[in-house]
């Protein structure tokens, strides 16, 4: 990227990719809010490309709940993504409306809106030229954004289509330089099916397709074996990027844990020991609500 004839590093930090998106679906689709007829709170930490200096580290917190006796869902997403000297802190609120049909079929339509704070701390860089005027101090911007999505589910299937962040935020807009660097828009398509093998075993194939403007299409193909709806072992392939192993455990009716390890298939494997991702999820009945229904998005 050339800025006024001067070469500058591109501050084009994009939204993180999660291995356990099925446990954190609100992070990619606002239409998921409230579809499980319960209160669900999830915290996830992702440490990407271990031992690589400046590699991404991501923390997310999501909460969503149904509104009893209403076909409405409410949600909140808070995330912090750190890559080198750049950080992205965002807070977004979600609203969904559900159309409910016979046989536990549902179509949900969702919107979200919020703000993100993009910050670059150039003062922490080790520069050959410490007097470079373009790489000094802290650059910080606060930008609004919004997104939308649809989500369908029944007893065996789920599918979702979403654009979680529609506005292509421009970077460096408050600096005395010219830049066309922008956050690129993502489109997500997620589908999955729960298949009964026998009384104790189930198998769940899932597919997540990511389309980012100006970049090749990416896809995650997942397969998961579920035992007694308590424990699950899975494997995933992320196109051209990584092989992933996952483990999930339901401790009781309220808490569950998830862990994922990614082995990089790119040239980065020479420099890193992989990626770790850990998640904890709490679920409970909403105040004044009935016991939640089973959904194939979960076990």
C-alpha beads as a LAMMPS data file, in Angstrom:
LAMMPS data file: protein, C-alpha beads

299 atoms
298 bonds

1 atom types
1 bond types

-500.0 500.0 xlo xhi
-500.0 500.0 ylo yhi
-500.0 500.0 zlo zhi

Masses

1 110.0

Atoms # bond

1 1 1 0.000 0.000 0.000
2 1 1 1.367 3.419 -0.958
3 1 1 0.404 6.425 1.090
4 1 1 1.379 9.791 -0.448
5 1 1 4.312 8.045 -2.086
6 1 1 5.507 6.590 1.244
7 1 1 5.398 2.847 1.932
8 1 1 3.361 2.123 5.046
9 1 1 2.195 -1.083 6.720
10 1 1 -1.455 -1.781 5.941
11 1 1 -3.598 -1.421 9.039
12 1 1 -6.206 -3.719 7.536
13 1 1 -7.030 -5.865 10.518
14 1 1 -10.033 -8.070 9.746
15 1 1 -12.497 -9.889 11.982
16 1 1 -11.181 -13.103 13.567
17 1 1 -12.135 -16.601 12.448
18 1 1 -13.300 -19.030 15.144
19 1 1 -12.987 -22.807 15.196
20 1 1 -15.879 -23.125 17.679
21 1 1 -18.275 -20.816 15.856
22 1 1 -21.112 -23.310 16.496
23 1 1 -20.783 -22.489 20.215
24 1 1 -20.492 -18.782 19.524
25 1 1 -22.904 -18.249 16.590
26 1 1 -23.991 -14.786 17.712
27 1 1 -20.490 -13.582 16.768
28 1 1 -21.270 -14.225 13.087
29 1 1 -25.080 -14.019 12.863
30 1 1 -27.350 -11.649 14.854
31 1 1 -30.422 -13.706 13.846
32 1 1 -29.299 -16.413 16.292
33 1 1 -30.262 -14.261 19.296
34 1 1 -33.011 -15.881 21.341
35 1 1 -33.597 -18.855 19.049
36 1 1 -32.800 -21.394 21.792
37 1 1 -35.540 -20.219 24.182
38 1 1 -32.950 -19.752 26.917
39 1 1 -30.339 -17.413 28.341
40 1 1 -26.913 -18.268 26.926
41 1 1 -23.626 -16.610 27.923
42 1 1 -20.346 -17.608 26.278
43 1 1 -16.736 -16.493 26.742
44 1 1 -14.035 -17.506 24.265
45 1 1 -10.284 -16.933 24.151
46 1 1 -8.255 -17.586 20.998
47 1 1 -4.441 -17.570 20.979
48 1 1 -3.424 -17.802 17.327
49 1 1 -0.046 -18.915 15.959
50 1 1 1.735 -19.627 19.245
51 1 1 5.314 -18.304 19.510
52 1 1 4.889 -15.908 16.586
53 1 1 5.539 -12.346 17.749
54 1 1 2.575 -10.044 17.272
55 1 1 0.198 -12.903 16.382
56 1 1 -3.557 -12.401 16.899
57 1 1 -5.131 -12.863 20.331
58 1 1 -8.902 -12.626 20.536
59 1 1 -11.367 -12.519 23.415
60 1 1 -15.133 -12.517 22.903
61 1 1 -18.089 -12.372 25.245
62 1 1 -21.595 -13.019 23.958
63 1 1 -24.959 -13.174 25.693
64 1 1 -28.373 -13.751 24.213
65 1 1 -31.822 -14.580 25.522
66 1 1 -35.345 -15.166 24.343
67 1 1 -38.141 -12.926 25.604
68 1 1 -40.828 -15.113 27.237
69 1 1 -44.180 -15.175 25.435
70 1 1 -42.708 -13.059 22.638
71 1 1 -41.138 -14.133 19.346
72 1 1 -38.203 -11.882 20.110
73 1 1 -34.533 -12.432 20.921
74 1 1 -31.987 -10.013 22.366
75 1 1 -28.214 -10.312 22.325
76 1 1 -24.912 -8.588 23.022
77 1 1 -21.430 -9.181 21.642
78 1 1 -18.226 -7.719 23.084
79 1 1 -14.886 -8.555 21.496
80 1 1 -11.257 -7.506 21.642
81 1 1 -8.840 -8.502 18.902
82 1 1 -5.123 -7.731 19.192
83 1 1 -2.667 -8.077 16.282
84 1 1 0.763 -6.606 16.843
85 1 1 0.364 -2.911 17.636
86 1 1 -3.227 -2.869 16.360
87 1 1 -6.320 -3.579 18.476
88 1 1 -10.022 -3.709 17.715
89 1 1 -12.546 -3.377 20.555
90 1 1 -16.224 -3.667 19.690
91 1 1 -19.612 -3.665 21.433
92 1 1 -22.722 -4.675 19.488
93 1 1 -26.376 -5.250 20.408
94 1 1 -28.610 -7.699 18.528
95 1 1 -32.351 -8.003 17.973
96 1 1 -34.179 -10.858 16.271
97 1 1 -37.752 -11.718 15.408
98 1 1 -38.796 -15.343 14.953
99 1 1 -41.477 -16.912 12.791
100 1 1 -42.403 -20.223 14.420
101 1 1 -44.037 -23.065 12.508
102 1 1 -45.243 -26.581 13.246
103 1 1 -42.842 -29.389 14.230
104 1 1 -40.443 -26.964 15.981
105 1 1 -39.452 -25.231 12.769
106 1 1 -38.332 -21.623 13.044
107 1 1 -37.130 -18.800 10.822
108 1 1 -35.360 -15.934 12.590
109 1 1 -34.422 -12.538 11.153
110 1 1 -31.888 -10.423 13.015
111 1 1 -30.228 -7.027 13.099
112 1 1 -27.265 -5.759 15.086
113 1 1 -25.666 -2.389 15.634
114 1 1 -22.779 -1.034 17.640
115 1 1 -19.399 0.646 17.614
116 1 1 -15.793 -0.449 17.309
117 1 1 -12.637 1.269 18.488
118 1 1 -9.678 0.665 16.173
119 1 1 -6.382 1.681 17.737
120 1 1 -2.760 1.493 16.610
121 1 1 0.014 2.126 19.149
122 1 1 2.948 2.965 16.872
123 1 1 4.999 4.110 19.879
124 1 1 5.566 0.436 20.773
125 1 1 7.304 -0.318 17.457
126 1 1 11.056 -0.834 17.219
127 1 1 11.890 1.416 14.272
128 1 1 15.048 1.910 12.257
129 1 1 13.991 5.534 11.906
130 1 1 12.463 6.619 15.257
131 1 1 11.713 10.047 13.755
132 1 1 9.339 8.711 11.092
133 1 1 6.337 11.079 11.435
134 1 1 3.878 8.473 10.156
135 1 1 4.776 5.826 12.751
136 1 1 4.633 7.729 16.011
137 1 1 2.052 8.040 18.748
138 1 1 -1.336 6.376 18.970
139 1 1 -3.986 6.482 16.248
140 1 1 -7.518 5.746 17.443
141 1 1 -10.899 5.833 15.685
142 1 1 -14.423 5.001 16.854
143 1 1 -16.796 3.877 14.114
144 1 1 -20.425 2.725 14.077
145 1 1 -21.451 -0.367 12.143
146 1 1 -24.431 -2.641 11.696
147 1 1 -25.244 -6.078 10.337
148 1 1 -28.059 -8.471 9.517
149 1 1 -28.787 -12.146 9.097
150 1 1 -31.357 -14.925 8.798
151 1 1 -31.355 -18.252 10.645
152 1 1 -33.460 -21.395 10.144
153 1 1 -33.712 -24.444 12.381
154 1 1 -35.783 -27.563 12.925
155 1 1 -35.184 -30.790 14.850
156 1 1 -32.346 -31.926 12.592
157 1 1 -31.139 -29.016 10.468
158 1 1 -29.926 -25.484 10.888
159 1 1 -28.804 -22.924 8.330
160 1 1 -27.792 -19.283 8.582
161 1 1 -26.822 -16.497 6.190
162 1 1 -25.396 -13.240 7.523
163 1 1 -23.447 -10.036 6.925
164 1 1 -22.428 -9.104 10.487
165 1 1 -20.562 -5.875 9.609
166 1 1 -21.869 -4.061 6.548
167 1 1 -19.935 -0.779 6.607
168 1 1 -16.411 -0.963 5.180
169 1 1 -14.664 1.137 7.813
170 1 1 -11.830 3.307 6.497
171 1 1 -8.516 3.349 8.369
172 1 1 -6.189 6.336 8.926
173 1 1 -9.000 8.790 8.225
174 1 1 -7.774 11.213 10.915
175 1 1 -4.148 11.186 9.787
176 1 1 -2.491 13.644 7.407
177 1 1 -1.900 10.947 4.810
178 1 1 -3.949 9.383 2.055
179 1 1 -5.069 5.790 2.504
180 1 1 -7.627 3.500 0.878
181 1 1 -7.213 0.762 3.500
182 1 1 -10.607 -0.447 4.714
183 1 1 -12.069 -3.269 6.762
184 1 1 -13.506 -5.698 4.236
185 1 1 -17.086 -6.945 4.400
186 1 1 -17.694 -10.621 5.256
187 1 1 -20.550 -12.898 4.204
188 1 1 -21.205 -16.095 6.175
189 1 1 -23.200 -19.183 5.240
190 1 1 -23.443 -21.889 7.919
191 1 1 -25.317 -25.209 7.627
192 1 1 -25.395 -28.336 9.762
193 1 1 -27.356 -31.511 10.367
194 1 1 -27.707 -33.824 13.353
195 1 1 -27.804 -37.524 12.418
196 1 1 -28.740 -40.320 14.823
197 1 1 -26.449 -43.369 14.634
198 1 1 -27.980 -45.247 17.542
199 1 1 -29.458 -44.540 20.969
200 1 1 -26.169 -43.187 22.345
201 1 1 -24.293 -41.858 19.310
202 1 1 -24.945 -38.999 16.938
203 1 1 -22.947 -37.511 14.092
204 1 1 -23.086 -33.859 13.066
205 1 1 -21.556 -32.624 9.787
206 1 1 -21.290 -28.842 9.417
207 1 1 -20.118 -26.402 6.787
208 1 1 -19.172 -22.749 7.181
209 1 1 -18.459 -20.679 4.073
210 1 1 -16.788 -17.266 4.421
211 1 1 -16.689 -14.801 1.565
212 1 1 -14.592 -11.693 2.101
213 1 1 -14.568 -8.915 -0.461
214 1 1 -11.305 -8.891 -2.374
215 1 1 -10.168 -12.286 -1.057
216 1 1 -10.627 -15.968 -2.034
217 1 1 -13.601 -17.812 -0.572
218 1 1 -12.849 -19.786 2.601
219 1 1 -14.638 -22.797 4.041
220 1 1 -14.613 -24.910 7.212
221 1 1 -15.786 -28.526 6.861
222 1 1 -16.531 -30.083 10.253
223 1 1 -17.485 -33.520 11.484
224 1 1 -18.389 -34.293 15.090
225 1 1 -19.191 -37.505 16.974
226 1 1 -21.494 -36.923 19.955
227 1 1 -21.749 -39.417 22.829
228 1 1 -24.856 -39.367 25.059
229 1 1 -25.238 -35.667 24.228
230 1 1 -22.566 -35.027 26.830
231 1 1 -19.202 -35.374 25.098
232 1 1 -18.172 -34.628 21.519
233 1 1 -14.993 -35.206 19.528
234 1 1 -14.561 -33.495 16.193
235 1 1 -12.233 -32.717 13.332
236 1 1 -12.307 -29.832 10.871
237 1 1 -10.570 -28.792 7.692
238 1 1 -10.184 -25.086 6.923
239 1 1 -9.494 -24.636 3.230
240 1 1 -5.834 -23.961 2.549
241 1 1 -5.167 -23.046 6.160
242 1 1 -5.469 -25.587 8.969
243 1 1 -6.553 -28.952 10.312
244 1 1 -8.483 -28.642 13.583
245 1 1 -9.297 -30.986 16.419
246 1 1 -12.121 -30.146 18.835
247 1 1 -13.373 -31.467 22.164
248 1 1 -16.587 -30.458 23.929
249 1 1 -17.923 -31.520 27.310
250 1 1 -21.240 -30.776 28.994
251 1 1 -20.502 -30.597 32.712
252 1 1 -24.146 -30.228 33.791
253 1 1 -27.408 -28.681 32.599
254 1 1 -25.891 -25.208 32.754
255 1 1 -22.184 -25.358 31.909
256 1 1 -20.187 -26.708 29.007
257 1 1 -16.556 -26.421 27.962
258 1 1 -14.983 -26.475 24.525
259 1 1 -11.397 -26.664 23.291
260 1 1 -9.928 -26.530 19.788
261 1 1 -6.394 -26.957 18.509
262 1 1 -5.405 -25.843 15.020
263 1 1 -2.410 -27.157 13.123
264 1 1 -1.388 -24.755 10.392
265 1 1 -0.975 -26.163 6.880
266 1 1 0.530 -22.966 5.485
267 1 1 4.161 -21.864 5.541
268 1 1 3.510 -20.507 9.034
269 1 1 3.913 -24.036 10.414
270 1 1 7.680 -23.451 10.338
271 1 1 7.327 -20.648 12.880
272 1 1 4.418 -21.581 15.133
273 1 1 3.188 -24.420 17.326
274 1 1 -0.419 -23.963 16.246
275 1 1 -3.456 -22.184 17.656
276 1 1 -5.366 -22.771 20.899
277 1 1 -8.991 -21.831 21.473
278 1 1 -10.964 -22.377 24.685
279 1 1 -14.630 -21.634 25.365
280 1 1 -16.993 -21.795 28.341
281 1 1 -20.759 -21.560 27.912
282 1 1 -23.477 -21.024 30.526
283 1 1 -27.142 -21.653 29.743
284 1 1 -30.261 -21.223 31.880
285 1 1 -33.980 -20.715 31.448
286 1 1 -34.935 -17.055 30.937
287 1 1 -36.843 -15.358 33.769
288 1 1 -40.472 -16.322 33.411
289 1 1 -39.692 -18.765 30.603
290 1 1 -40.127 -22.498 30.106
291 1 1 -37.410 -25.115 29.837
292 1 1 -35.407 -24.582 26.650
293 1 1 -35.795 -26.798 23.605
294 1 1 -33.074 -28.883 22.018
295 1 1 -31.473 -27.410 18.911
296 1 1 -29.052 -29.131 16.485
297 1 1 -26.758 -26.111 16.725
298 1 1 -25.714 -27.593 20.067
299 1 1 -25.660 -31.259 21.089

Bonds

1 1 1 2
2 1 2 3
3 1 3 4
4 1 4 5
5 1 5 6
6 1 6 7
7 1 7 8
8 1 8 9
9 1 9 10
10 1 10 11
11 1 11 12
12 1 12 13
13 1 13 14
14 1 14 15
15 1 15 16
16 1 16 17
17 1 17 18
18 1 18 19
19 1 19 20
20 1 20 21
21 1 21 22
22 1 22 23
23 1 23 24
24 1 24 25
25 1 25 26
26 1 26 27
27 1 27 28
28 1 28 29
29 1 29 30
30 1 30 31
31 1 31 32
32 1 32 33
33 1 33 34
34 1 34 35
35 1 35 36
36 1 36 37
37 1 37 38
38 1 38 39
39 1 39 40
40 1 40 41
41 1 41 42
42 1 42 43
43 1 43 44
44 1 44 45
45 1 45 46
46 1 46 47
47 1 47 48
48 1 48 49
49 1 49 50
50 1 50 51
51 1 51 52
52 1 52 53
53 1 53 54
54 1 54 55
55 1 55 56
56 1 56 57
57 1 57 58
58 1 58 59
59 1 59 60
60 1 60 61
61 1 61 62
62 1 62 63
63 1 63 64
64 1 64 65
65 1 65 66
66 1 66 67
67 1 67 68
68 1 68 69
69 1 69 70
70 1 70 71
71 1 71 72
72 1 72 73
73 1 73 74
74 1 74 75
75 1 75 76
76 1 76 77
77 1 77 78
78 1 78 79
79 1 79 80
80 1 80 81
81 1 81 82
82 1 82 83
83 1 83 84
84 1 84 85
85 1 85 86
86 1 86 87
87 1 87 88
88 1 88 89
89 1 89 90
90 1 90 91
91 1 91 92
92 1 92 93
93 1 93 94
94 1 94 95
95 1 95 96
96 1 96 97
97 1 97 98
98 1 98 99
99 1 99 100
100 1 100 101
101 1 101 102
102 1 102 103
103 1 103 104
104 1 104 105
105 1 105 106
106 1 106 107
107 1 107 108
108 1 108 109
109 1 109 110
110 1 110 111
111 1 111 112
112 1 112 113
113 1 113 114
114 1 114 115
115 1 115 116
116 1 116 117
117 1 117 118
118 1 118 119
119 1 119 120
120 1 120 121
121 1 121 122
122 1 122 123
123 1 123 124
124 1 124 125
125 1 125 126
126 1 126 127
127 1 127 128
128 1 128 129
129 1 129 130
130 1 130 131
131 1 131 132
132 1 132 133
133 1 133 134
134 1 134 135
135 1 135 136
136 1 136 137
137 1 137 138
138 1 138 139
139 1 139 140
140 1 140 141
141 1 141 142
142 1 142 143
143 1 143 144
144 1 144 145
145 1 145 146
146 1 146 147
147 1 147 148
148 1 148 149
149 1 149 150
150 1 150 151
151 1 151 152
152 1 152 153
153 1 153 154
154 1 154 155
155 1 155 156
156 1 156 157
157 1 157 158
158 1 158 159
159 1 159 160
160 1 160 161
161 1 161 162
162 1 162 163
163 1 163 164
164 1 164 165
165 1 165 166
166 1 166 167
167 1 167 168
168 1 168 169
169 1 169 170
170 1 170 171
171 1 171 172
172 1 172 173
173 1 173 174
174 1 174 175
175 1 175 176
176 1 176 177
177 1 177 178
178 1 178 179
179 1 179 180
180 1 180 181
181 1 181 182
182 1 182 183
183 1 183 184
184 1 184 185
185 1 185 186
186 1 186 187
187 1 187 188
188 1 188 189
189 1 189 190
190 1 190 191
191 1 191 192
192 1 192 193
193 1 193 194
194 1 194 195
195 1 195 196
196 1 196 197
197 1 197 198
198 1 198 199
199 1 199 200
200 1 200 201
201 1 201 202
202 1 202 203
203 1 203 204
204 1 204 205
205 1 205 206
206 1 206 207
207 1 207 208
208 1 208 209
209 1 209 210
210 1 210 211
211 1 211 212
212 1 212 213
213 1 213 214
214 1 214 215
215 1 215 216
216 1 216 217
217 1 217 218
218 1 218 219
219 1 219 220
220 1 220 221
221 1 221 222
222 1 222 223
223 1 223 224
224 1 224 225
225 1 225 226
226 1 226 227
227 1 227 228
228 1 228 229
229 1 229 230
230 1 230 231
231 1 231 232
232 1 232 233
233 1 233 234
234 1 234 235
235 1 235 236
236 1 236 237
237 1 237 238
238 1 238 239
239 1 239 240
240 1 240 241
241 1 241 242
242 1 242 243
243 1 243 244
244 1 244 245
245 1 245 246
246 1 246 247
247 1 247 248
248 1 248 249
249 1 249 250
250 1 250 251
251 1 251 252
252 1 252 253
253 1 253 254
254 1 254 255
255 1 255 256
256 1 256 257
257 1 257 258
258 1 258 259
259 1 259 260
260 1 260 261
261 1 261 262
262 1 262 263
263 1 263 264
264 1 264 265
265 1 265 266
266 1 266 267
267 1 267 268
268 1 268 269
269 1 269 270
270 1 270 271
271 1 271 272
272 1 272 273
273 1 273 274
274 1 274 275
275 1 275 276
276 1 276 277
277 1 277 278
278 1 278 279
279 1 279 280
280 1 280 281
281 1 281 282
282 1 282 283
283 1 283 284
284 1 284 285
285 1 285 286
286 1 286 287
287 1 287 288
288 1 288 289
289 1 289 290
290 1 290 291
291 1 291 292
292 1 292 293
293 1 293 294
294 1 294 295
295 1 295 296
296 1 296 297
297 1 297 298
298 1 298 299
